[in-house]
């Protein structure tokens, strides 16, 4: 399973993944702005994903990541619940970092350490060398977040 550029034909799969993570991220799947931003990320080749092996004509979206080259950050990352803990998040983050400018600080907004459900995400980013920079406020789901920063990334 490789990380690949997301395709416009996969929008519905991305929307399903967004719906799955809404309890922690906030409303997205039915949000027109989110959908437009996702379509733009796919069109501008800043959205990447891992899909399952084909089952008939269907491929299931395992996880996806969106980056911003302008702000040098990972702007969205999600892995489907049934695929968590199997290395897909690590593959997505590693790929995303390779697409960003490692000569500058790289940023990500994730869950504050006070959020037990966010421990895996925090551990994932910490494993790459990210550290807490500042309070990120509450996300649209009302969950406390933090901005993490990666300095001097040299790859794994």
C-alpha positions in Angstrom: 0.0 0.0 0.0 1.6 3.2 -1.2 0.8 6.8 -0.6 -0.5 8.4 -3.8 -1.9 11.6 -5.0 -5.6 11.7 -4.3 -8.0 11.7 -7.3 -11.2 13.6 -7.9 -13.0 10.3 -8.3 -12.2 9.6 -4.6 -14.1 12.6 -3.2 -16.9 10.4 -1.8 -14.4 8.1 0.0 -12.7 11.2 1.6 -16.1 12.5 2.7 -16.8 9.1 4.3 -13.5 9.3 6.2 -14.2 12.9 7.2 -17.6 11.8 8.6 -15.9 9.0 10.6 -13.6 11.5 12.4 -16.2 14.3 12.9 -16.6 13.5 16.6 -13.1 14.7 17.2 -12.6 17.1 14.3 -16.0 18.7 14.1 -18.5 18.9 11.2 -16.9 18.5 7.8 -18.6 15.9 5.6 -21.7 18.0 4.8 -19.8 21.3 5.0 -19.6 22.9 1.6 -16.4 24.9 2.5 -14.7 21.7 3.6 -15.7 19.9 0.4 -14.5 22.8 -1.7 -11.2 22.9 0.1 -10.8 19.2 -0.3 -11.5 19.4 -4.0 -9.0 22.3 -4.3 -6.3 20.2 -2.5 -6.9 17.3 -4.8 -6.7 19.5 -7.9 -3.5 21.2 -6.6 -1.9 17.9 -5.8 -1.6 18.6 -2.0 -3.9 15.7 -0.9 -2.5 12.2 -0.6 -4.0 8.9 0.4 -3.5 5.2 1.0 -6.3 2.9 -0.3 -6.9 -0.8 0.3 -6.3 -3.4 -2.3 -9.3 -3.5 -4.7 -12.3 -5.7 -3.8 -14.1 -6.0 -7.1 -14.4 -2.4 -8.3 -14.1 -0.9 -4.9 -11.1 0.5 -3.0 -11.5 1.6 0.5 -9.7 4.8 1.7 -7.4 3.8 4.5 -6.3 7.3 5.3 -5.5 10.7 3.8 -3.4 13.7 4.4 -3.5 17.3 3.1 -0.6 19.7 3.2 -0.1 23.4 2.6 3.1 24.3 0.9 2.4 28.0 1.5 2.3 27.6 5.3 4.6 24.6 5.4 2.1 22.5 7.4 0.1 19.3 7.5 -3.4 20.7 7.5 -5.5 17.5 7.8 -4.7 13.9 8.6 -7.1 11.0 9.2 -6.9 7.2 9.2 -10.0 5.1 9.2 -10.6 3.5 12.6 -10.3 -0.1 11.3 -6.9 0.6 9.9 -5.4 2.5 12.8 -2.2 1.1 14.5 -1.0 -0.5 11.3 1.5 2.1 10.2 -0.7 4.0 7.7 -0.5 7.3 9.6 3.3 7.1 9.8 3.4 6.5 6.0 1.2 9.5 5.4 3.1 11.8 7.6 6.5 10.7 6.2 5.2 11.3 2.7 3.7 14.7 3.6 6.9 15.8 5.2 8.8 14.9 2.1 6.5 17.3 0.1 7.2 20.2 2.5 10.2 22.5 2.9 12.3 20.9 5.6 14.7 23.8 5.6 12.0 25.7 7.4 9.9 24.8 10.4 7.0 22.5 9.7 3.7 22.8 11.6 0.6 20.8 12.4 -2.4 21.4 14.6 -3.4 18.3 16.6 -5.0 17.4 19.9 -3.8 18.8 23.2 -2.2 16.3 25.6 -5.4 16.6 27.8 -7.4 14.8 25.1 -7.0 11.0 25.6 -8.5 10.2 22.2 -5.7 12.3 20.6 -2.8 10.4 22.2 -2.0 8.3 19.1 -1.9 11.4 16.9 0.3 13.2 19.3 2.6 10.2 19.6 2.8 9.9 15.8 3.9 13.5 15.4 6.2 13.4 18.4 7.9 10.4 16.8 8.9 12.5 13.9 10.3 15.2 16.2 7.3 17.6 16.4 7.0 19.4 19.8 4.3 21.6 21.2 4.7 25.3 20.2 1.5 27.0 21.4 -2.1 26.5 22.3 -4.2 25.9 19.2 -7.6 26.7 20.8 -10.7 24.6 20.5 -11.4 22.9 17.2 -14.9 22.9 15.6 -15.8 19.9 17.8 -14.9 21.8 20.9 -11.8 19.7 21.5 -8.6 21.4 22.8 -5.7 21.5 20.3 -2.1 22.5 20.1 0.1 23.7 17.3 3.2 21.5 17.0 6.4 22.5 15.3 9.1 20.4 13.6 12.5 22.0 13.5 15.4 20.7 11.4 13.7 17.7 9.9 16.2 15.4 8.1 13.9 12.4 7.3 13.7 9.0 8.9 
